């Protein structure tokens, strides 16, 4: 692939970012559909919150992969996996935090 001239900004420069955004949106839809199939009620605001987390995780993952020099095909795979796991990873960290601190449930007044 020819080197991109940083002074010539065009669609080719935006393509990896657009692809990352598309993969992150697809991962959000897949992750939220799985939640709804498991019995959770469909709410637009919940979908938007999950989407914002998954897209953020996808974009950060993309930046880390670029900084690490990971090629585009592997970068797409890593972004898809991390974006799909975005909200799950956050929930797992919260559960671990609660177990370590001995908290039953946040906001229950105990």
Order of alpha helices (4+ residues) and beta strands (2+ residues): alpha-alpha-alpha-alpha
